[in-house]
Amino acid sequence: MSRDQRPGKIKIVSSGSPSPGAGSAVAVANGAQQAGGGADAASGAAAADTAPATGSFLIPAILFLVGCLVGGAGLVALLRFAG
């Protein structure tokens, strides 16, 4: 490996506290269980976080697949009738 291809040294810096976004769902679930909310409050918080994500991701995926089908059909038609 030449000198310019070697990875440089990495300096890791920590603030001492975990990032708020990484464990927010876990913190909410732990806080609900400690407060006496039980599993119902924790599962409700987890369900509220996951429900919008699945529905909003499905429509672009379907549109992408439809676009692939239309593009493939157009390519086949172009090669069949132009040649």
N, CA and C atoms as an extended XYZ file, in Angstrom:
249
Properties=species:S:1:pos:R:3:atomname:S:1:resname:S:1:resid:I:1 pbc="F F F"
N         0.845       -1.169        0.000 N   MET     1
C         0.000        0.000        0.000 CA  MET     1
C         0.899        1.243        0.000 C   MET     1
N         0.606        2.157       -0.887 N   SER     2
C         1.398        3.372       -0.909 CA  SER     2
C         0.970        4.301        0.223 C   SER     2
N         1.771        5.317        0.435 N   ARG     3
C         1.533        6.201        1.574 CA  ARG     3
C         0.203        6.966        1.458 C   ARG     3
N        -0.197        7.348        0.253 N   ASP     4
C        -1.429        8.120        0.108 CA  ASP     4
C        -2.688        7.256        0.225 C   ASP     4
N        -2.551        5.935        0.162 N   GLN     5
C        -3.708        5.065        0.274 CA  GLN     5
C        -3.938        4.560        1.693 C   GLN     5
N        -3.005        4.779        2.587 N   ARG     6
C        -3.165        4.316        3.963 CA  ARG     6
C        -4.171        5.191        4.693 C   ARG     6
N        -5.049        4.558        5.449 N   PRO     7
C        -6.004        5.359        6.215 CA  PRO     7
C        -5.296        6.125        7.323 C   PRO     7
N        -5.764        7.332        7.551 N   GLY     8
C        -5.180        8.157        8.593 CA  GLY     8
C        -5.675        7.762        9.969 C   GLY     8
N        -5.049        8.322       10.981 N   LYS     9
C        -5.471        8.044       12.343 CA  LYS     9
C        -6.780        8.769       12.619 C   LYS     9
N        -7.628        8.131       13.388 N   ILE    10
C        -8.928        8.690       13.718 CA  ILE    10
C        -8.937        9.059       15.185 C   ILE    10
N        -9.346       10.272       15.473 N   LYS    11
C        -9.451       10.732       16.848 CA  LYS    11
C       -10.919       10.693       17.249 C   LYS    11
N       -11.218        9.931       18.284 N   ILE    12
C       -12.590        9.799       18.745 CA  ILE    12
C       -12.808       10.766       19.895 C   ILE    12
N       -13.828       11.586       19.764 N   VAL    13
C       -14.144       12.571       20.784 CA  VAL    13
C       -15.535       12.264       21.324 C   VAL    13
N       -15.666       12.251       22.635 N   SER    14
C       -16.948       11.972       23.252 CA  SER    14
C       -17.291       13.074       24.233 C   SER    14
N       -18.569       13.415       24.289 N   SER    15
C       -19.001       14.439       25.230 CA  SER    15
C       -19.320       13.853       26.595 C   SER    15
N       -19.305       12.533       26.702 N   GLY    16
C       -19.572       11.886       27.970 CA  GLY    16
C       -21.015       11.484       28.151 C   GLY    16
N       -21.921       12.010       27.330 N   SER    17
C       -23.324       11.629       27.427 CA  SER    17
C       -23.767       11.055       26.085 C   SER    17
N       -24.683       10.091       26.086 N   PRO    18
C       -25.144        9.523       24.823 CA  PRO    18
C       -25.946       10.547       24.028 C   PRO    18
N       -25.949       10.359       22.730 N   SER    19
C       -26.698       11.279       21.879 CA  SER    19
C       -28.188       11.114       22.135 C   SER    19
N       -28.975       12.191       22.078 N   PRO    20
C       -30.396       12.094       22.398 CA  PRO    20
C       -31.197       11.316       21.361 C   PRO    20
N       -30.759       11.293       20.113 N   GLY    21
C       -31.530       10.621       19.077 CA  GLY    21
C       -31.325        9.126       19.054 C   GLY    21
N       -30.179        8.641       19.522 N   ALA    22
C       -29.869        7.230       19.400 CA  ALA    22
C       -30.727        6.361       20.309 C   ALA    22
N       -30.945        6.770       21.526 N   GLY    23
C       -31.668        5.917       22.446 CA  GLY    23
C       -32.953        6.535       22.952 C   GLY    23
N       -33.567        7.414       22.201 N   SER    24
C       -34.756        8.108       22.697 CA  SER    24
C       -35.924        7.153       22.909 C   SER    24
N       -36.119        6.187       22.018 N   ALA    25
C       -37.223        5.250       22.183 CA  ALA    25
C       -36.977        4.344       23.387 C   ALA    25
N       -35.726        3.963       23.589 N   VAL    26
C       -35.393        3.122       24.737 CA  VAL    26
C       -35.565        3.913       26.022 C   VAL    26
N       -35.170        5.171       26.005 N   ALA    27
C       -35.318        6.008       27.195 CA  ALA    27
C       -36.783        6.222       27.534 C   ALA    27
N       -37.628        6.402       26.521 N   VAL    28
C       -39.066        6.580       26.758 CA  VAL    28
C       -39.652        5.298       27.340 C   VAL    28
N       -39.255        4.148       26.786 N   ALA    29
C       -39.772        2.871       27.281 CA  ALA    29
C       -39.309        2.617       28.712 C   ALA    29
N       -38.040        2.890       28.992 N   ASN    30
C       -37.524        2.689       30.344 CA  ASN    30
C       -38.191        3.644       31.324 C   ASN    30
N       -38.400        4.867       30.926 N   GLY    31
C       -39.042        5.849       31.789 CA  GLY    31
C       -40.485        5.473       32.084 C   GLY    31
N       -41.190        4.929       31.103 N   ALA    32
C       -42.582        4.534       31.301 CA  ALA    32
C       -42.674        3.344       32.248 C   ALA    32
N       -41.746        2.404       32.138 N   GLN    33
C       -41.769        1.249       33.018 CA  GLN    33
C       -41.405        1.635       34.439 C   GLN    33
N       -40.463        2.560       34.613 N   GLN    34
C       -40.071        2.988       35.949 CA  GLN    34
C       -41.177        3.808       36.603 C   GLN    34
N       -41.949        4.526       35.809 N   ALA    35
C       -43.014        5.356       36.356 CA  ALA    35
C       -44.247        4.533       36.695 C   ALA    35
N       -44.254        3.259       36.343 N   GLY    36
C       -45.400        2.416       36.654 CA  GLY    36
C       -46.346        2.263       35.493 C   GLY    36
N       -45.948        2.701       34.297 N   GLY    37
C       -46.805        2.596       33.122 CA  GLY    37
C       -46.897        1.182       32.605 C   GLY    37
N       -45.889        0.396       32.848 N   GLY    38
C       -45.898       -1.002       32.430 CA  GLY    38
C       -45.591       -1.147       30.955 C   GLY    38
N       -45.882       -2.324       30.457 N   ALA    39
C       -45.554       -2.650       29.071 CA  ALA    39
C       -46.485       -1.954       28.085 C   ALA    39
N       -47.707       -1.599       28.519 N   ASP    40
C       -48.652       -0.962       27.602 CA  ASP    40
C       -48.152        0.395       27.133 C   ASP    40
N       -47.607        1.182       28.029 N   ALA    41
C       -47.098        2.506       27.656 CA  ALA    41
C       -45.865        2.381       26.777 C   ALA    41
N       -45.017        1.395       27.066 N   ALA    42
C       -43.805        1.207       26.266 CA  ALA    42
C       -44.146        0.719       24.873 C   ALA    42
N       -45.096       -0.213       24.753 N   SER    43
C       -45.456       -0.704       23.430 CA  SER    43
C       -46.212        0.356       22.644 C   SER    43
N       -46.964        1.207       23.327 N   GLY    44
C       -47.667        2.295       22.644 CA  GLY    44
C       -46.700        3.306       22.070 C   GLY    44
N       -45.628        3.614       22.805 N   ALA    45
C       -44.606        4.544       22.305 CA  ALA    45
C       -43.858        3.931       21.135 C   ALA    45
N       -43.574        2.633       21.210 N   ALA    46
C       -42.870        1.971       20.117 CA  ALA    46
C       -43.765        1.867       18.884 C   ALA    46
N       -45.053        1.613       19.071 N   ALA    47
C       -45.973        1.508       17.940 CA  ALA    47
C       -46.177        2.860       17.278 C   ALA    47
N       -46.175        3.928       18.061 N   ALA    48
C       -46.343        5.266       17.492 CA  ALA    48
C       -45.138        5.660       16.651 C   ALA    48
N       -43.951        5.163       17.010 N   ASP    49
C       -42.751        5.481       16.242 CA  ASP    49
C       -42.679        4.698       14.938 C   ASP    49
N       -43.179        3.466       14.909 N   THR    50
C       -43.024        2.631       13.730 CA  THR    50
C       -44.190        2.720       12.754 C   THR    50
N       -45.382        3.089       13.178 N   ALA    51
C       -46.546        3.072       12.303 CA  ALA    51
C       -46.436        4.036       11.121 C   ALA    51
N       -46.055        5.304       11.286 N   PRO    52
C       -45.987        6.193       10.125 CA  PRO    52
C       -44.873        5.829        9.155 C   PRO    52
N       -43.810        5.218        9.638 N   ALA    53
C       -42.665        4.925        8.784 CA  ALA    53
C       -43.006        3.858        7.745 C   ALA    53
N       -43.779        2.846        8.105 N   THR    54
C       -44.061        1.774        7.162 CA  THR    54
C       -45.022        2.226        6.067 C   THR    54
N       -46.035        3.016        6.395 N   GLY    55
C       -46.991        3.476        5.398 CA  GLY    55
C       -46.398        4.486        4.437 C   GLY    55
N       -45.527        5.345        4.938 N   SER    56
C       -44.948        6.370        4.081 CA  SER    56
C       -43.858        5.811        3.178 C   SER    56
N       -43.315        4.655        3.507 N   PHE    57
C       -42.256        4.060        2.683 CA  PHE    57
C       -42.835        3.173        1.594 C   PHE    57
N       -44.048        2.707        1.754 N   LEU    58
C       -44.640        1.760        0.819 CA  LEU    58
C       -44.975        2.404       -0.520 C   LEU    58
N       -45.491        3.610       -0.524 N   ILE    59
C       -45.905        4.273       -1.768 CA  ILE    59
C       -44.718        4.559       -2.691 C   ILE    59
N       -43.605        5.138       -2.215 N   PRO    60
C       -42.469        5.332       -3.129 CA  PRO    60
C       -41.890        4.022       -3.656 C   PRO    60
N       -41.922        2.969       -2.847 N   ALA    61
C       -41.418        1.675       -3.312 CA  ALA    61
C       -42.282        1.132       -4.449 C   ALA    61
N       -43.591        1.262       -4.316 N   ILE    62
C       -44.498        0.794       -5.372 CA  ILE    62
C       -44.322        1.627       -6.638 C   ILE    62
N       -44.183        2.946       -6.483 N   LEU    63
C       -43.954        3.806       -7.652 CA  LEU    63
C       -42.643        3.466       -8.346 C   LEU    63
N       -41.605        3.133       -7.586 N   PHE    64
C       -40.326        2.743       -8.169 CA  PHE    64
C       -40.477        1.463       -8.987 C   PHE    64
N       -41.184        0.475       -8.445 N   LEU    65
C       -41.374       -0.780       -9.170 CA  LEU    65
C       -42.207       -0.578      -10.432 C   LEU    65
N       -43.225        0.261      -10.380 N   VAL    66
C       -44.029        0.558      -11.564 CA  VAL    66
C       -43.173        1.259      -12.613 C   VAL    66
N       -42.323        2.178      -12.184 N   GLY    67
C       -41.421        2.854      -13.112 CA  GLY    67
C       -40.454        1.895      -13.770 C   GLY    67
N       -39.963        0.922      -13.002 N   CYS    68
C       -39.071       -0.091      -13.573 CA  CYS    68
C       -39.795       -0.933      -14.622 C   CYS    68
N       -41.034       -1.288      -14.339 N   LEU    69
C       -41.802       -2.069      -15.305 CA  LEU    69
C       -42.049       -1.282      -16.588 C   LEU    69
N       -42.418       -0.024      -16.461 N   VAL    70
C       -42.668        0.810      -17.638 CA  VAL    70
C       -41.379        1.016      -18.431 C   VAL    70
N       -40.288        1.257      -17.745 N   GLY    71
C       -39.004        1.440      -18.427 CA  GLY    71
C       -38.546        0.182      -19.137 C   GLY    71
N       -38.724       -0.967      -18.494 N   GLY    72
C       -38.352       -2.232      -19.121 CA  GLY    72
C       -39.205       -2.530      -20.338 C   GLY    72
N       -40.493       -2.279      -20.226 N   ALA    73
C       -41.386       -2.498      -21.374 CA  ALA    73
C       -41.039       -1.545      -22.514 C   ALA    73
N       -40.715       -0.313      -22.175 N   GLY    74
C       -40.322        0.648      -23.212 CA  GLY    74
C       -39.027        0.254      -23.899 C   GLY    74
N       -38.088       -0.273      -23.144 N   LEU    75
C       -36.819       -0.709      -23.727 CA  LEU    75
C       -37.030       -1.899      -24.652 C   LEU    75
N       -37.853       -2.844      -24.252 N   VAL    76
C       -38.146       -4.011      -25.090 CA  VAL    76
C       -38.848       -3.560      -26.366 C   VAL    76
N       -39.815       -2.650      -26.247 N   ALA    77
C       -40.523       -2.166      -27.431 CA  ALA    77
C       -39.585       -1.416      -28.369 C   ALA    77
N       -38.683       -0.630      -27.799 N   LEU    78
C       -37.742        0.121      -28.628 CA  LEU    78
C       -36.806       -0.819      -29.389 C   LEU    78
N       -36.304       -1.820      -28.725 N   LEU    79
C       -35.378       -2.745      -29.381 CA  LEU    79
C       -36.101       -3.645      -30.388 C   LEU    79
N       -37.339       -3.972      -30.119 N   ARG    80
C       -38.085       -4.867      -31.013 CA  ARG    80
C       -38.543       -4.162      -32.296 C   ARG    80
N       -39.053       -2.937      -32.121 N   PHE    81
C       -39.624       -2.251      -33.284 CA  PHE    81
C       -38.641       -1.345      -34.000 C   PHE    81
N       -37.576       -0.939      -33.367 N   ALA    82
C       -36.618       -0.037      -34.020 CA  ALA    82
C       -35.586       -0.834      -34.823 C   ALA    82
N       -35.392       -2.076      -34.466 N   GLY    83
C       -34.330       -2.861      -35.112 CA  GLY    83
C       -34.803       -3.617      -36.256 C   GLY    83
